[in-house]
């Protein structure tokens, strides 16, 4: 399909720079009933869902994967996106043109200057769209502590923050805000943002209504923010992400489907992992491995009945996916309504719930 088909104009003032407080006070665009559209709030979610529905969450935990460094006199910004092994990561690096293999990047913070830093990485390989492979100067079991000390949350490029030494660095509470309340397994370098709206009170209300919760894990990569640069969707390359569906989770979802209960995916990441592990008969299997599934209109979904998701970028793989779920014309109409009603867009923005109309 032509990528331009998924384009739309968005007033930049609608791009959320930080979340609402409390999280569940965000708006919720309700498209759960075919042909209808309703403006609600996220705390209304338990009233929209039915007893017996199964919410499928992605419990990955975001690591502080953005690092600021210096190579010679050049400042660089490093965003880790895929581990090669315990010490090496593929990364996207701003100002990387002059980097070459064997160069050393010394990382810094507001308090720790490059000359006094004990944390660095060596450039091992440069590979076009795959970015730059770097190897850290610490043992694998120490890397997490160094990232906590030197790193910041890898916010998408449309959310601007001060860099170290440029004023009030970390004045926003991103290490808490850019993390779901149920995050458990470290490994993501981007948040599964549909889950950011959940609060303990919403989860408690869902439990009281008899809505089942199932967790899977997909370690979201920074590639999720990459624009589709090709003119046709068939030419776009998706970056692989590692995911796990346990036998217990697969069994619970399959049982719910057999009983005629609805499967409601929390976010596009949950959808992508569920569809990666489903067979052609709509049976979900345990999964542990990488997926680079790319879903566009015409795809027939095997598992989900509904999705909870934020508002996505024009021409993004995520907008293409929700068009595949709910129908392209339905989503263009919904986005037009959301813009007219001043919904907040993207990672820290508002939410929506959509019915899947394209199923096997």
C-alpha positions as CSV (number, residue, x, y, z in Angstrom):
1,X,0.0,0.0,0.0
2,X,1.0,3.6,-0.6
3,X,2.4,5.1,2.7
4,X,0.8,8.5,1.8
5,X,-2.6,6.9,2.3
6,X,-1.8,7.0,6.1
7,X,-0.9,10.6,6.2
8,X,-2.8,13.4,8.0
9,X,-2.2,16.9,9.3
10,X,-1.8,17.4,13.0
11,X,-1.6,20.6,14.9
12,X,1.6,20.3,16.9
13,X,-0.1,22.0,19.9
14,X,-2.0,18.7,20.4
15,X,1.3,16.7,21.0
16,X,1.4,15.9,24.7
17,X,4.7,16.9,26.4
18,X,3.8,15.3,29.7
19,X,0.9,13.1,31.0
20,X,-2.2,14.3,32.8
21,X,-2.3,13.9,36.5
22,X,-3.8,11.5,37.6
23,X,-3.1,9.2,34.7
24,X,-6.6,7.8,34.5
25,X,-8.1,11.3,34.0
26,X,-6.9,11.3,30.4
27,X,-9.6,11.3,27.7
28,X,-10.8,8.0,26.2
29,X,-12.3,7.9,22.7
30,X,-14.7,5.1,22.8
31,X,-15.2,3.2,19.4
32,X,-16.0,-0.1,21.0
33,X,-19.4,-0.2,19.3
34,X,-19.4,-0.3,15.6
35,X,-20.7,2.9,14.0
36,X,-20.7,4.9,17.3
37,X,-18.2,7.3,18.8
38,X,-18.2,8.6,22.4
39,X,-16.0,10.9,24.4
40,X,-15.2,9.5,27.8
41,X,-12.3,9.4,30.3
42,X,-10.0,6.5,31.0
43,X,-11.5,5.9,34.4
44,X,-14.7,5.0,32.6
45,X,-13.0,1.9,31.1
46,X,-14.5,-0.6,33.6
47,X,-18.0,0.6,32.5
48,X,-17.2,0.0,28.9
49,X,-15.8,-3.6,29.3
50,X,-17.9,-6.6,30.2
51,X,-17.6,-9.2,32.9
52,X,-15.4,-12.0,31.6
53,X,-13.4,-9.9,29.2
54,X,-9.7,-10.6,29.2
55,X,-7.3,-7.6,29.2
56,X,-3.8,-8.6,27.8
57,X,-1.0,-6.3,29.2
58,X,2.6,-6.0,28.1
59,X,4.6,-5.9,31.4
60,X,7.9,-4.9,30.0
61,X,9.9,-2.4,31.9
62,X,11.7,0.6,30.3
63,X,15.4,1.0,31.0
64,X,17.1,4.4,31.0
65,X,18.5,3.8,27.5
66,X,19.3,7.3,26.4
67,X,22.9,8.4,27.1
68,X,24.8,11.6,26.4
69,X,28.4,11.3,25.5
70,X,31.5,12.9,24.0
71,X,33.9,11.7,21.4
72,X,36.8,14.1,21.2
73,X,35.1,17.5,20.9
74,X,31.9,16.2,19.4
75,X,28.8,15.6,21.6
76,X,26.6,12.7,20.7
77,X,23.3,11.4,21.9
78,X,22.9,7.6,22.1
79,X,19.7,5.7,22.2
80,X,20.1,1.9,22.8
81,X,17.6,-0.2,21.0
82,X,18.7,-3.8,20.7
83,X,21.1,-5.9,22.8
84,X,23.7,-7.9,20.9
85,X,25.1,-9.5,24.1
86,X,25.6,-8.5,27.7
87,X,28.1,-5.7,26.9
88,X,27.1,-4.7,23.3
89,X,24.1,-2.9,22.0
90,X,22.8,-1.7,18.7
91,X,22.0,2.0,19.0
92,X,20.8,5.1,17.1
93,X,23.3,7.9,17.6
94,X,22.8,11.6,16.7
95,X,25.8,13.2,15.1
96,X,27.2,9.7,14.2
97,X,28.6,10.6,10.8
98,X,32.2,11.1,12.0
99,X,32.2,8.1,14.3
100,X,34.3,5.2,13.2
101,X,35.2,1.8,14.6
102,X,37.4,1.9,17.7
103,X,36.3,5.4,18.6
104,X,35.5,5.8,22.3
105,X,32.4,7.7,23.6
106,X,32.7,9.0,27.2
107,X,29.3,9.4,28.9
108,X,28.4,12.3,31.2
109,X,25.6,13.7,33.3
110,X,25.0,17.1,34.9
111,X,27.3,16.1,37.8
112,X,29.8,13.9,36.0
113,X,31.8,15.5,33.2
114,X,33.2,13.5,30.3
115,X,36.8,13.8,31.6
116,X,36.0,12.4,35.0
117,X,33.6,9.7,33.8
118,X,34.3,6.0,34.3
119,X,31.6,4.9,31.9
120,X,32.3,4.7,28.2
121,X,31.7,2.6,25.1
122,X,33.7,1.8,22.0
123,X,32.3,1.9,18.5
124,X,32.4,-1.6,17.0
125,X,30.4,-1.4,13.8
126,X,28.3,1.1,11.7
127,X,25.6,-0.4,9.6
128,X,23.2,2.0,7.9
129,X,19.6,1.6,9.1
130,X,20.8,-0.7,11.9
131,X,22.7,2.2,13.4
132,X,25.9,1.8,15.5
133,X,27.0,-1.2,17.5
134,X,28.8,-0.1,20.7
135,X,30.5,-2.2,23.4
136,X,30.5,-0.8,27.0
137,X,33.6,-0.8,29.2
138,X,31.9,-2.7,32.1
139,X,30.9,-6.2,32.9
140,X,27.3,-7.2,31.9
141,X,26.2,-7.4,35.5
142,X,27.3,-3.8,36.1
143,X,25.6,-2.3,33.1
144,X,22.2,-1.8,34.6
145,X,23.6,0.2,37.5
146,X,25.6,2.4,35.1
147,X,22.5,3.1,33.0
148,X,20.6,4.1,36.1
149,X,23.3,6.5,37.0
150,X,24.1,8.0,33.5
151,X,20.9,7.3,31.5
152,X,17.6,9.0,31.0
153,X,14.3,7.6,29.7
154,X,14.4,7.2,25.9
155,X,11.5,9.5,25.2
156,X,10.4,9.7,21.5
157,X,11.9,12.6,19.5
158,X,8.7,14.7,19.5
159,X,9.1,15.1,23.3
160,X,11.9,17.6,24.0
161,X,13.9,17.6,27.2
162,X,17.0,19.5,28.4
163,X,20.3,17.7,27.9
164,X,22.8,17.5,30.8
165,X,24.4,20.9,31.3
166,X,21.5,22.8,29.6
167,X,19.5,23.9,32.6
168,X,16.9,22.0,34.5
169,X,17.8,18.5,33.3
170,X,15.4,15.8,34.5
171,X,12.9,18.4,35.8
172,X,10.2,16.2,34.5
173,X,9.4,13.0,36.4
174,X,9.9,10.8,33.3
175,X,11.5,7.9,35.1
176,X,8.1,7.4,36.8
177,X,5.8,8.8,34.2
178,X,7.2,6.8,31.3
179,X,6.6,3.5,33.0
180,X,3.4,1.5,33.5
181,X,2.4,0.8,37.1
182,X,2.6,-2.9,36.4
183,X,6.1,-2.9,34.6
184,X,8.1,-5.9,35.7
185,X,10.6,-7.3,33.2
186,X,13.4,-4.9,32.3
187,X,14.4,-4.7,28.6
188,X,12.3,-2.1,26.8
189,X,13.8,1.1,25.4
190,X,10.3,2.5,24.6
191,X,7.2,2.3,26.8
192,X,4.1,0.4,25.8
193,X,2.3,3.7,26.1
194,X,-1.3,2.4,26.0
195,X,-0.7,1.1,29.5
196,X,0.4,4.4,31.0
197,X,-3.2,5.4,31.7
198,X,-3.8,2.5,34.2
199,X,-3.8,3.3,37.9
200,X,-4.3,1.1,40.9
201,X,-7.9,2.4,41.2
202,X,-8.8,1.5,37.6
203,X,-7.2,-2.0,38.0
204,X,-9.2,-2.5,41.2
205,X,-12.4,-1.5,39.5
206,X,-11.6,-3.9,36.7
207,X,-11.0,-6.7,39.1
208,X,-14.3,-6.0,40.9
209,X,-16.2,-6.2,37.6
210,X,-14.7,-9.7,36.9
211,X,-12.4,-8.7,34.1
212,X,-9.4,-11.0,33.8
213,X,-5.9,-9.8,33.5
214,X,-3.2,-11.7,31.5
215,X,0.4,-10.5,31.1
216,X,2.9,-11.1,28.3
217,X,6.2,-9.4,27.6
218,X,7.5,-7.6,24.5
219,X,10.6,-5.5,25.0
220,X,9.7,-2.5,22.8
221,X,12.6,-1.2,20.7
222,X,13.3,2.4,19.7
223,X,12.6,1.3,16.1
224,X,8.9,1.8,17.0
225,X,9.5,5.6,16.6
226,X,11.2,5.4,13.2
227,X,9.2,6.9,10.4
228,X,8.3,4.8,7.3
229,X,10.6,6.3,4.7
230,X,9.7,4.0,1.8
231,X,6.9,5.0,-0.5
232,X,5.2,1.6,-0.3
233,X,4.6,-0.4,2.9
234,X,6.0,-3.6,1.2
235,X,9.5,-1.9,1.2
236,X,9.5,-1.0,4.9
237,X,11.8,-3.0,7.3
238,X,10.6,-3.5,10.8
239,X,13.2,-3.9,13.6
240,X,12.9,-7.1,15.6
241,X,11.8,-7.1,19.2
242,X,12.0,-9.9,21.8
243,X,8.9,-11.3,23.3
244,X,7.6,-14.0,25.7
245,X,4.2,-15.6,26.1
246,X,4.2,-18.2,28.8
247,X,2.3,-21.5,28.5
248,X,0.0,-20.3,31.3
249,X,-0.8,-17.0,29.5
250,X,-1.5,-18.8,26.2
251,X,-3.8,-21.4,27.9
252,X,-5.8,-18.7,29.7
253,X,-6.3,-16.7,26.4
254,X,-7.3,-19.8,24.5
255,X,-9.7,-20.9,27.1
256,X,-11.4,-17.5,27.1
257,X,-11.7,-17.6,23.3
258,X,-13.3,-21.0,23.5
259,X,-15.8,-19.7,26.1
260,X,-16.7,-16.8,23.8
261,X,-15.1,-14.1,26.0
262,X,-13.5,-11.0,24.4
263,X,-9.8,-10.5,24.2
264,X,-8.9,-6.9,24.7
265,X,-5.2,-6.0,23.9
266,X,-3.6,-3.2,25.8
267,X,-1.5,-1.5,23.1
268,X,-0.1,-2.3,19.7
269,X,2.8,-4.2,21.3
270,X,0.5,-6.7,22.9
271,X,-1.3,-7.1,19.5
272,X,1.9,-7.7,17.6
273,X,3.1,-10.4,20.0
274,X,-0.3,-12.1,20.2
275,X,-0.5,-12.2,16.4
276,X,3.1,-13.5,16.1
277,X,2.3,-16.4,18.3
278,X,-1.1,-17.4,16.8
279,X,-1.6,-20.1,14.2
280,X,-4.0,-19.9,11.2
281,X,-6.8,-21.4,13.2
282,X,-6.7,-18.7,15.9
283,X,-5.0,-20.8,18.5
284,X,-2.3,-19.0,20.6
285,X,0.9,-20.8,21.3
286,X,3.6,-20.2,23.9
287,X,6.3,-17.9,22.4
288,X,9.9,-16.9,23.3
289,X,11.8,-15.2,20.5
290,X,12.0,-12.2,18.2
291,X,9.2,-10.8,16.1
292,X,9.3,-8.3,13.3
293,X,5.7,-8.7,12.3
294,X,4.3,-5.7,10.3
295,X,0.5,-5.5,10.1
296,X,-1.3,-3.4,7.5
297,X,-4.9,-3.2,6.3
298,X,-6.0,-6.5,4.7
299,X,-4.6,-8.5,7.6
300,X,-7.1,-10.8,9.4
301,X,-6.6,-10.9,13.2
302,X,-6.5,-14.2,14.9
303,X,-6.7,-13.4,18.6
304,X,-8.0,-9.9,19.5
305,X,-11.5,-8.5,19.7
306,X,-10.6,-5.0,20.8
307,X,-7.6,-2.8,21.5
308,X,-6.8,0.0,23.9
309,X,-4.3,2.4,22.2
310,X,-3.0,6.0,22.1
311,X,-3.1,8.3,19.1
312,X,-0.3,7.6,16.7
313,X,1.9,9.5,14.2
314,X,0.9,10.0,10.6
315,X,2.4,7.4,8.3
316,X,3.6,5.3,11.2
317,X,3.5,1.6,11.4
318,X,1.3,2.0,14.5
319,X,-1.4,4.0,12.7
320,X,-1.3,1.4,9.9
321,X,-1.9,-1.3,12.4
322,X,-4.9,0.3,14.0
323,X,-6.3,1.0,10.5
324,X,-6.0,-2.7,10.0
325,X,-7.9,-3.4,13.2
326,X,-10.8,-1.0,13.0
327,X,-10.8,0.0,9.3
328,X,-9.0,2.9,7.6
329,X,-12.1,5.1,7.0
330,X,-13.3,4.6,10.6
331,X,-9.9,5.6,12.0
332,X,-9.6,8.7,9.8
333,X,-13.0,9.8,10.9
334,X,-12.0,9.1,14.6
335,X,-8.8,11.0,14.3
336,X,-10.6,14.0,12.8
337,X,-13.0,13.9,15.7
338,X,-10.2,13.6,18.2
339,X,-8.4,16.7,16.7
340,X,-11.6,18.7,16.8
341,X,-12.2,17.8,20.4
342,X,-8.6,18.6,21.3
343,X,-7.5,15.2,22.3
344,X,-3.8,15.0,23.3
345,X,-1.7,12.9,20.9
346,X,1.2,10.4,21.1
347,X,3.1,8.8,24.0
348,X,1.9,11.0,26.8
349,X,-1.4,11.7,25.2
350,X,-5.0,10.4,25.5
351,X,-6.4,7.0,24.8
352,X,-8.9,5.2,22.7
353,X,-10.6,1.8,22.6
354,X,-11.4,0.2,19.3
355,X,-13.4,-2.8,18.1
356,X,-11.6,-5.2,15.8
357,X,-13.7,-5.6,12.6
358,X,-11.1,-7.6,10.5
359,X,-10.9,-11.1,12.0
360,X,-10.6,-14.6,10.7
